Amino acid sequence: MKGKILIVDDEADLRELLKSVLESDYVVTAAESAAALQKCFLHEAPDIVLLDLNLPDANGLDLLPQIKKHWTSTEIIVLTGEATFEAAVEATKRGAYHFINKPFDTQVLQLTLGRAMENKQQKEENNSLRRAISTMSGSAAPIFQSPQMQGVVRTVERIAPSDVTVLITGESGTGKEVIADLIHTLSPRAKNRIIKVNCAALPRELIESELFGSVKGAFTGAHADREGLFRQAEGGTLLLDEISEMPIDTQSKLLRVLQDQKVRPVGGKADYQTNCRIIAATNRKPEDALKEGKLREDLFYRISAISIHLPPLRERRDDIMPLANAFLKRFAAQANRTLTEFTSPAVERLTSFDWPGNIRQLQNEIQRAVLLSEGPTVNVTDLSISEIKFIPTEGHDTGFTLLEGVERNAIIQMLKETAGNKLETAKRLGIGRQTLYNKIKAYGIET
């Protein structure tokens, strides 16, 4: 779609010249005076206004605030034949994007217009993101300071308006559900619900009726028709978390639903049309899930039209303290405490720790520290995490990477602190109990 430019200049020859130069790339309209500009305010805002400072019935500097008041996102480029440094400074203060002297090079003008359009688009994207985040709850509002996560946000902003299926990957606790919420909130489907289901938490014999619905008498205990999650998410978004834990035969049926956009309830004889966006998530590496037969290859290609990977917290340390401070503020308010900051040793401990449970573990750690802290600040002694050094298994090469070794030692340390209580260990680490069992087995940890 072409950008829209309004020329406000009393020189008819210049208006015609600008039109001939710009109309191949932009939709160009013109006003010859301030009075004519007032009438333009009744119409749709242009992307850019080319404004002459010396109009017959007004000073262009005085018009700048009016234009910004009526068209807040419109960029203004000032044109003048009597340029002074003071006028340029004043025009910038009053909202002008740029200042160009007459006569001007048309190539320079084209480049300036291109930059102004990019600047306008960037501001609109940022405003859209701020509005979206402001609608999310305090526990879900994302904090993105690291370059890696800012790149994720840019991807989310580009894909959210479409209906493309998205696969979000990353370790447990990295914020996959938050990204799914953000995609939904920035999409046209935000007026409807986002329905979330953890495929690993559903019993094998019930997962199909949960997803697709069921009719009365379809199986033992089906005493009435059941509305499936696809129908509940109609017009909105359906998040299939831990999709690689879904039974393979159910994955086959899901693939058909995605291809045909039709769902048949368990025990039913008729299909119904479905209209919901699918977002899938998994903490397994897709290549490993495919190799182990946990994820159908054809389903993987269908759900991964767009893939978003969330790096673990240890690989985006710029996010640790912004997250920690946000958690501190929230949990201190909930506990009616006046805690406002971390001491320098606490900051050092938080930022140097590798967080095997990622953001979820960090959140649990800060909540615990708020409850146990006795002073006005959170000190290092209020933290349960300790400085962990990698100690290989005695007697032979472990074969672990450095990060795996750090994670293994973090689990061992937490098991010691909880006297071997696996449920409490999983809770403190911010991971699921089954995930903890899998890691204990994989790392050969004796309990």
C-alpha positions in Angstrom: 0.0 0.0 0.0 1.4 3.4 -1.0 2.2 6.0 1.7 0.1 9.2 1.7 1.8 12.6 1.5 0.1 16.1 1.9 2.0 19.1 0.4 1.2 22.4 2.1 2.8 25.1 0.0 1.5 28.3 -1.8 3.8 27.8 -4.8 1.7 26.1 -7.5 4.8 25.2 -9.6 6.4 23.5 -6.6 3.3 21.6 -5.8 3.1 20.3 -9.3 6.8 19.4 -9.4 6.5 17.5 -6.1 3.4 15.6 -7.4 5.2 14.5 -10.6 8.2 13.4 -8.6 6.4 11.5 -5.8 3.2 10.2 -7.3 4.7 7.0 -8.6 5.6 5.9 -5.0 3.0 7.9 -2.9 -0.6 9.0 -2.9 -0.1 12.8 -3.1 -2.6 15.6 -2.2 -2.0 19.3 -1.8 -3.2 22.4 0.1 -2.1 25.9 -0.9 -2.8 27.7 2.4 -3.4 27.3 6.1 -7.1 27.6 5.5 -7.0 24.7 3.0 -5.0 22.7 5.5 -7.9 23.2 8.1 -10.3 21.4 5.7 -7.8 18.5 5.3 -8.1 17.8 9.1 -11.6 16.5 8.3 -10.1 13.7 6.3 -7.9 10.7 6.9 -4.4 11.5 8.2 -1.5 11.4 5.8 1.7 9.6 6.6 3.8 12.7 5.9 3.2 16.4 5.6 5.6 18.5 3.5 5.0 22.0 5.1 6.2 25.3 3.9 7.0 27.8 6.7 6.0 30.9 4.7 2.3 30.6 3.8 0.2 33.6 2.8 -2.2 33.3 5.8 0.0 31.7 8.5 3.4 30.9 9.8 4.2 27.3 9.3 5.8 27.1 12.8 2.4 27.9 14.3 0.8 25.1 12.2 3.1 22.4 13.4 1.4 21.9 16.8 -2.0 21.9 15.1 -1.0 19.2 12.7 0.4 17.0 15.5 -2.7 17.6 17.5 -5.0 16.4 14.7 -2.7 13.8 13.3 -0.5 12.5 16.1 1.4 9.9 14.1 2.0 12.0 11.0 5.6 12.9 10.3 6.2 16.6 9.2 9.1 17.6 7.0 9.5 21.4 6.9 10.4 23.1 3.5 11.6 26.7 3.5 13.5 29.1 1.3 14.7 31.2 4.2 16.3 28.7 6.5 17.9 29.7 9.7 19.4 27.6 12.5 16.9 29.0 15.0 14.0 28.2 12.8 15.2 24.6 12.3 15.6 24.2 16.1 12.2 25.6 16.8 10.5 23.5 14.1 12.1 20.4 15.7 10.8 21.4 19.1 7.3 21.8 17.7 7.3 18.3 16.2 9.0 18.4 12.8 10.8 15.3 11.8 13.2 17.0 9.4 14.1 20.4 7.9 14.9 20.9 4.2 16.1 24.0 2.4 14.7 25.2 -0.9 15.8 24.6 -3.5 16.4 20.9 -2.7 17.7 17.8 -4.5 14.8 15.5 -5.2 16.9 12.4 -4.4 17.7 13.9 -1.0 13.9 14.5 -0.5 13.1 10.9 -1.6 15.7 9.5 0.9 14.3 11.7 3.7 10.7 10.6 2.9 11.8 7.0 3.1 13.4 7.5 6.5 10.3 9.4 7.7 8.1 6.5 6.6 10.3 4.0 8.4 10.3 6.1 11.6 6.5 6.4 11.5 6.1 2.6 11.1 8.5 1.9 13.9 6.7 4.3 16.3 3.3 2.6 15.4 4.8 -0.8 16.0 6.1 0.3 19.4 2.8 1.9 20.3 1.0 -1.2 19.3 3.3 -3.3 21.5 2.9 -1.0 24.4 -0.8 -1.1 24.1 -0.8 -4.9 23.9 1.5 -5.3 26.9 -0.6 -2.9 28.9 -3.6 -5.1 28.5 -1.7 -8.2 29.8 -1.8 -9.1 33.4 1.1 -8.2 35.7 2.2 -11.8 35.9 2.2 -12.2 32.1 3.5 -8.8 31.0 6.8 -9.5 29.2 10.1 -7.8 29.9 12.5 -7.8 27.0 15.9 -6.1 27.5 18.3 -8.5 25.8 19.0 -8.3 22.1 17.9 -11.9 21.6 14.4 -11.3 23.1 14.1 -8.0 21.2 14.6 -9.9 18.1 11.9 -12.3 19.2 9.6 -9.4 19.7 10.2 -8.0 16.2 9.3 -11.4 14.8 6.1 -11.6 16.9 5.1 -8.1 15.7 5.5 -9.1 12.1 3.6 -12.5 12.3 0.9 -11.6 14.8 -1.5 -10.0 12.4 -1.6 -13.2 10.2 -3.1 -16.6 10.9 0.1 -18.5 10.3 0.7 -21.5 12.7 3.6 -20.8 15.1 5.9 -23.3 16.9 7.6 -21.9 20.0 10.6 -23.8 21.4 12.7 -23.4 24.4 13.5 -24.9 27.8 10.9 -25.1 30.6 10.4 -21.7 32.1 11.7 -19.6 29.3 8.4 -17.8 28.7 6.8 -19.7 25.8 3.3 -19.1 27.2 4.0 -15.4 27.5 5.1 -15.2 23.8 1.9 -17.1 22.9 -0.1 -14.5 24.9 1.7 -11.7 23.1 1.0 -13.1 19.6 -2.6 -13.5 20.5 -2.9 -10.0 22.0 -1.3 -8.3 19.0 -3.5 -10.2 16.5 -7.0 -9.4 15.2 -8.2 -12.4 17.2 -7.5 -10.6 20.5 -11.2 -9.8 20.9 -11.7 -13.6 21.4 -10.2 -16.0 23.8 -6.9 -17.8 23.8 -7.4 -21.3 25.1 -4.3 -23.2 26.5 -3.9 -26.9 27.0 -0.8 -28.8 28.3 -0.8 -32.0 26.2 1.5 -33.7 28.8 -1.1 -33.2 31.5 -4.0 -34.8 29.8 -4.6 -38.5 30.2 -4.1 -40.4 27.0 -7.7 -41.7 26.9 -9.2 -38.2 27.3 -7.0 -36.0 25.2 -9.1 -36.4 22.0 -12.4 -35.6 23.7 -10.7 -32.6 25.3 -9.4 -31.3 22.0 -12.2 -32.3 19.6 -15.2 -32.8 21.9 -17.3 -35.9 22.2 -21.0 -36.9 21.9 -23.1 -38.5 24.6 -22.4 -42.2 25.0 -19.1 -42.1 22.9 -17.3 -43.8 25.8 -17.8 -44.8 29.4 -18.6 -41.7 31.4 -19.7 -39.6 28.4 -23.0 -38.7 29.9 -23.5 -35.6 27.8 -22.1 -33.9 24.7 -18.8 -32.3 25.4 -17.5 -29.1 23.7 -13.9 -29.5 22.7 -11.1 -27.0 23.0 -11.2 -26.3 19.3 -14.8 -25.1 19.6 -14.0 -23.1 22.8 -11.2 -21.3 20.9 -13.5 -20.5 17.9 -12.4 -17.1 16.5 -9.4 -17.0 18.8 -6.2 -18.9 19.5 -5.5 -22.4 20.7 -2.1 -23.0 22.4 -1.0 -26.6 22.3 1.7 -26.7 24.9 4.2 -29.6 25.1 2.8 -30.9 21.8 5.6 -33.5 21.5 4.0 -35.3 24.5 0.7 -35.8 22.5 0.1 -39.4 21.6 1.2 -40.2 18.0 -2.3 -41.3 16.9 -3.8 -38.1 18.2 -1.1 -36.2 16.3 -2.4 -37.8 13.1 -5.9 -36.7 13.8 -4.7 -33.2 14.7 -2.9 -33.0 11.4 -6.1 -33.7 9.5 -7.9 -31.0 11.5 -5.2 -28.5 10.6 -5.3 -29.4 6.9 -9.1 -29.5 6.5 -10.1 -26.9 9.2 -12.8 -29.4 10.3 -13.2 -31.2 13.6 -15.2 -34.4 14.3 -16.1 -35.0 17.9 -15.3 -38.4 19.4 -18.2 -40.7 18.6 -19.7 -38.1 16.3 -20.8 -38.7 12.6 -20.5 -35.1 11.3 -17.7 -32.6 11.1 -17.9 -29.0 12.0 -15.8 -26.1 10.6 -13.2 -24.7 12.9 -11.7 -21.3 12.9 -8.9 -20.8 15.4 -5.2 -20.0 15.2 -2.9 -22.8 16.4 0.2 -22.0 18.4 2.3 -25.0 19.5 5.1 -25.2 22.0 7.6 -27.7 23.2 10.6 -27.8 25.6 12.1 -30.6 23.6 14.4 -29.8 20.7 12.3 -30.6 17.6 15.2 -32.6 16.0 15.4 -34.8 19.1 11.6 -35.2 19.3 11.5 -36.3 15.6 14.4 -38.7 16.1 12.9 -40.3 19.1 9.5 -40.7 17.4 7.8 -38.3 19.8 6.7 -35.9 17.1 5.3 -36.8 13.6 7.4 -35.3 10.9 4.4 -34.2 8.8 2.8 -32.5 11.8 6.1 -30.8 12.6 6.3 -29.3 9.2 2.6 -28.2 9.4 2.9 -26.4 12.8 6.4 -24.9 12.2 5.5 -22.5 9.4 7.0 -20.0 11.7 9.4 -21.1 14.5 10.4 -19.0 17.4 13.1 -20.2 19.8 13.4 -18.7 23.2 17.0 -18.9 24.6 17.5 -19.9 28.2 17.9 -17.2 30.8 21.6 -18.0 31.1 22.1 -16.9 27.5 20.3 -13.6 27.9 21.6 -12.3 31.2 20.5 -8.7 30.3 17.0 -9.9 31.2 17.8 -11.2 34.7 17.7 -8.0 36.7 14.8 -6.3 34.9 12.8 -9.5 35.6 14.1 -9.8 39.1 13.1 -6.1 39.9 9.7 -6.6 38.4 9.1 -9.7 40.5 10.4 -7.9 43.6 8.0 -5.1 43.1 5.0 -7.4 42.5 5.7 -9.8 45.4 6.6 -7.0 47.8 3.3 -5.4 47.1 1.5 -8.7 47.6 3.2 -9.2 50.9 2.8 -5.6 52.0 6.5 -5.2 52.3 8.6 -2.1 51.5 11.4 -4.0 49.8 12.7 -1.9 46.9 16.1 -3.2 45.7 18.8 -5.9 45.9 22.2 -5.3 47.5 25.2 -5.5 45.2 26.2 -9.0 46.3 22.6 -10.2 45.7 22.7 -8.7 42.2 26.1 -10.4 41.6 24.7 -13.7 42.7 21.5 -13.4 40.6 23.3 -12.4 37.4 26.0 -15.1 37.7 23.7 -18.0 38.5 22.8 -20.1 35.5 19.1 -20.6 36.3 18.4 -24.2 35.1 14.7 -23.5 35.7 14.9 -20.2 33.8 12.4 -17.4 34.5 10.0 -19.6 36.5 12.9 -20.5 38.9 13.9 -16.8 39.1 10.3 -15.9 39.9 10.1 -18.5 42.7 13.4 -17.4 44.1 12.4 -13.8 44.3 9.1 -14.6 45.9 10.9 -16.7 48.5 13.4 -14.0 49.2 10.7 -11.4 49.7 9.0 -13.6 52.3 12.2 -14.4 54.2 14.0 -11.1 54.0 14.1 -9.2 57.3 15.6 -5.9 56.1 14.6 -3.1 53.6 16.6 -4.8 50.8 17.2 -8.3 49.5 20.6 -9.5 50.5 22.6 -12.4 49.2 21.9 -14.3 52.4 18.2 -14.1 51.6 18.7 -16.1 48.4 18.6 -19.9 48.3 20.8 -20.2 45.2 24.5 -20.7 45.8 27.6 -20.3 43.8 27.8 -23.7 42.0 31.0 -24.9 40.5 31.1 -27.8 38.0 32.3 -31.0 39.7 32.5 -34.0 37.3 31.4 -37.4 38.4 34.3 -39.2 40.0 36.3 -41.8 38.2 35.3 -41.2 34.6 34.5 -38.5 31.9 30.9 -37.5 32.3 30.4 -36.6 28.6 28.3 -33.5 29.8 28.7 -30.1 28.2 29.7 -27.3 30.6 26.1 -26.1 30.8 24.8 -29.6 31.4 27.3 -29.9 34.2 26.1 -26.6 35.7 22.5 -27.8 35.5 23.4 -31.1 37.1 25.1 -29.5 40.0 22.2 -27.0 40.5 19.8 -30.0 40.8 22.2 -31.8 43.2 22.5 -28.6 45.3 18.8 -28.1 45.5 18.2 -31.7 46.4 20.6 -31.3 49.3 18.8 -28.2 50.5 15.4 -29.9 50.3 16.7 -33.1 51.9 15.9 -35.0 48.8 12.3 -33.8 48.4 11.8 -34.0 44.7 8.5 -32.1 44.7 10.0 -29.2 46.6 13.2 -29.3 44.4 11.2 -29.1 41.2 9.1 -26.2 42.7 12.2 -24.2 43.7 13.9 -24.9 40.3 10.7 -23.8 38.5 10.4 -27.0 36.5 7.8 -29.8 36.4 8.2 -32.9 38.6 8.4 -35.2 35.6 11.1 -32.9 34.0 13.1 -33.2 37.2 12.8 -37.0 37.2 14.0 -37.1 33.6 17.0 -34.9 34.4 17.9 -36.9 37.5 17.9 -40.0 35.3 19.8 -38.4 32.4 22.5 -36.9 34.6 22.9 -40.1 36.7 22.1 -38.4 40.0 21.8 -40.7 42.9 19.0 -39.7 45.4 
